Amino acid sequence: MAGTKIDLITGILGSGKTTFLRRYAQYLLAKGQRIAILENDFGAVNVDMVMLQDLKSDRCALEMITGGGDPDCHKRRFKTQLISLGMQHFDRVIMEPSGIFDMDEFFDTLYEPPLDRWFEIGSVLTVADAEMPETLSVQMEYLLASEAACCGLLLLSKLSHVPDETPEQAGARVLAHVNRAMTAISCDRQLRTEEMLVKDWDALTDSDFQRCEQAGCRSASYVKHFSTEDIRSSVHYFMHIALPQEKLPQIIAEIIRDPGCGHIFRIKGSLPDGQGGWLKVNATREKTELSPVGSGQAVLIVIGDDISREAIDRHLLAENTDPEYVSI
């Protein structure tokens, strides 16, 4: 019997992995495949899993691994979960790790018995955000490079968010960034234009998804600058937020500028506008953008290094009027 193919979808925090995973899973299900989605996260809570619940069915299993922050425990649970999935003989397993992930763990674990009899590597797909700042923190640059080093295809997300560039210009800019990051870790590979999928995701066709399905992976070596336990980059979720609309830009800017909150490079999400509608939030150190959207969920996602959730709580709770506020 042919082994179950396992795809890995990588990308730094906030790049859009879950959004792509949904579309890819829907394509595989439409083909009649029986799949499992494995969310592999070091944190105790994975909000992305909530976003995938509607895919769950007798042909789509949803599984999650957490390791409580202990890398050894996490690796054991990772292998145990794969053994369980391997015994169920899915057509394909799609794995989305956290934005902080050691690629060697993935490959090494699959080569261990009995997993080596049940699984074969399908595609390694790396998602890169078209809005990604030109300079990230040292750790984020390392994660970007190490996760792209072995990919079979680099996917450009959020093209519609950079209307001042053509897709070709955005692709060239992001490709140059990724290759600079790979050079910085002495990677023996440079990605080429033909190894990218540069297309608005709303326009992806079955042929595009077939390309992803058949992308495979590449062998590449690089110098490890950090271990997983050394990475200070993280993502935190702040939910049930109701803030005065006129104060939103100021509150968000204060959080980003406050060194006590950590080194934040993006805040994104959606918030109620106070008039029955919703505002999309996308903020970096350079600018804060608020734009109307048809629907939303009251959540802010904060991405950065050495983030202090407690410090951000203080900023938000000073103006928040939703009694169910919670942060993770």
N, C-alpha and C positions, 0 to 999 in steps of 0.2 A: 504494500500500500504506500502511495506517495505520502511524504511528510506534509504536515500542516505548514503552510507558509506563514511567516511572521514578519509583519511590516513594522518599522520603527519610525515614528514621526517626531522629529526633534526641532528645536528652535529655542531661543532664549525667552525669558519670561515676557509674556504679553505679546508674543509675535503673531499669534493667531492659529496655533496648532489645533485647538479644539474646534474652531470654526471649519478648518479644512477637514478634520477627521469626520465631522458630521456628513459633509458632502461626499467624501470618499466612501464612507460606510453605506450611505444611501445608494451609491452607484453599485457597490458589491451586492447589496441586498436585492436590488432591481435585477441583477444578473442571476438571482436564485441561489447565491452562495449562503452558506451557514457560517456566521462569523462570531468572533468574540472581541470585545473592546477591553483592553487592559490599561487602566489608569495607574501609573506607577509613580508614587509621590512620597517624598520624605516627610511631608507634613502630616498632621493628625487629621486634617479635614481637606477634602478635595472638592472645591466648589464646581469645578468643571464637570464632575460626574453628574451633578444635578442637571446640567444643561443637556445631557445625553439620555435622560431617562425615557424620553418618548420613543427612542429607537429600540428599547428593550422588547423582545418578543421571543417566540420559540426558535427563531432563526438568528437572534442577536443577543448574546449574553453580555452583561456588563459586570466587570470585576475591578476591584481596586486593591492596591497594596499600599500600606503605610508602614513605616519603620520606626515611628516615634523618634526620629532624629538619630538613631543608632545605625550606622552603615552596615555592621555585621548582621544585626537583626533584620534589617531591610533586605539584604542579599538573600538570607535564608527564606524569608517570606516570598521574595521574588521567585526563587527556584521552586518552592512548594506550590505557588499559584500556577506556574507554568506546567508542573507535573499534572496538576488537576485538569488544566485545559488540554494538555496533550492526550490524556486518557479519553477525552470527549470527542476527539477527531474532528475538529472544526475544519472547514475549508481554508480559513484564513483567520489569523489573530492580528489585530491592529493595536499596537502598544504606543501609548503617549506617556513619556516620562515627564517629570517636572522639568522646568527650565534649567535645573541644576542636575547634571547627570554625567556619569563617567561612562563613556562609550565602551570601554573595555569590559565593563560589567556585563553589558548586553552580549557581546560576542563570546566572552569566556564562559558565561553561564550556558549558552546554547550548545557549546561544545562538550559539556559535561554529560555523562550518562545519567538517566535514560533519555534526557532531552535531545541528545544528538540523534536518537532513533526516530523521534516523533516530529521534530521541527526542522525546517530549512528556512534560511533567511530569504525573505521576499525582497522588499525594497526598503531602503533607508531614505526618507524624504525629510529635507530640512526646510523649515519655513523661516523666511527673513522678511521683516516688516519694511515696506517702502518708506515709512515715516521714521525709521530708525535714525537716531542722531549720528552724525558723522564721527563723533568721539564718544565712546562708552567708557565706563570704568574699566580698570585693568582686568578685573575678574570677569566682567561681562564680555570684554573682547576675547578673553580666553575661551569662555563658554561658546561664544559665537563660532570661533575658529575650530575648536575641538569637535563640536557637533556637526559642522559642515564638512569636516575632513573626509569622512567616509561616505557621504551621501551619494546616492545615485542620481538625485535630482534636487535642485534648489528651487523652491517655490516662492514667488514674490507675492506677499499679501498686501492688502489695503492700497492697491493702485489708485482707486478712486479718491483716496485721501490726499493725493499729490497732483492736483489738477494742473499745476503750472509746468509739469513735465510730461513728455510723451512716455508711453510704456518703455520704449527703447532707452530713453534717457534715464528713467528710474532704474531700469534693469542694469544698465552700465554702471551707474553710481553705486548701487548696492553690491554688485559683483566686485567692483574695485575695493570696496570696504571689506568684504569677506576675504578677499585674497590678501589684503594688507594684514588682516588679523591672522591669517594662516601663515604668512611669512614670519610674523612676530613669534610664533611658536615653532619655527623651523620645520614647518610642514613640507613634505616632499611633493606636494600637489598644489596646483593652481586650477581653480574652476574655470571652465570655458563657457562662452555664451550659449552654446548648444546644450549645456548641462543645466540650463535654467528653464523654468516655465513662467513666462512673463505674460500674464493675461488676467483680466478682471475675473474673479471667481464666479460671478453671476453668469459669465459667458462660457464657463468650462463645459466641454462636450464629452461624450463617451470616449472619444478618441484621446482627449486629454487625460482622462482618468485611466484609460488603458496604458497610456505612457507612464503614468505614476505606478500602476500595478506591475509594469515590466521594467522599472528603472534599475532594480538591483542595488548593489552597493559597490564601493571601491575600496581598495586597500591603500592606506596612507599611514605614514608614521609622522609623529610630531613629539615635541618635548613637553612633558607634563609640567605645568607651572603650579598647579594647585591640585589638591585632593578634594574629594567631595565634601569632607568634613571641614575643610578650610574655607569654603566659599561663604562669603558674607552676603551675597546677593539673595534677595528674597522677594516674595509678593505677599501682600496682605489685603484682606477684604473688609470693607466697612459698610455695613448694611443697615437698612431701615433709617435712612437719613432724610430729614426735611429741614432745609435751610432757606432763609430768605433769598429770593432770586437775586436781588440787588447786591447782596453781599457775597455771592458765590465766587466771583473772580478774586476778591480780596482774601477770602478764607483759604482758597486753594493756593494762591500765591504765597501766603504766609506759611502754609505747611511746607511748600517746596523750599522756601528760603530759610526756614528755621533749622539750623544745624542740629538741634536737639532731636529732630525727627529723622535724622539720617541723611544720607546722600541720595536724594530722590531724583530719578530721571524721567518718570512719567506717572501721571495720575489719570486714569480713564474710568469711564462708567456712564451711568445715567442717573438723573435726579428729577424729582417732580418740580414743575415750574411754579407751583402754587396756584395755578389756574386750571387744573385738570389735565394738563399736558405734561410732556416730558422734555428734558434737555439732555442731549448727549454731551459728555464732558471729555475733553482731550487736552491735557495740560503737560507742558515740559517746562524746563527752567527758562526757556526763551519766551513762551507765550501760553496763554490759556484760551481755549476755544470752547464756546458754548453754542450749540445749534439745536433747533427743534427737531424732535423725532416723533414718529407716530405712536410708539409704545416704548416702555422701558421697565426697569426694575431699579429700585432705590439702592444703588451700590456704587461705591468708589473702590477701584483697584489701584493700589499704590505699589510701584515697582522701584527697587533701588538697592543700595548697599547699606548695611548696618541700620536698618529701619527700626525706629522705636514706635511700636504700636501704641504704647501708653501716651507718648507725646502727641501723636496724631489724634488720639481720643480726646485729649484736652482741647485741641483746636476745634474739633467738630462738636463736642458736647456743649461748648460755650454758646452755640447758636441752634443746636438741633432741637426740634420739638416732637420728634417721634419717640415715644417711651419704649419702643421695642428695639432701640439701637443695639447693635452688637458688632464686635470686630473680631477677626480671626487672623 
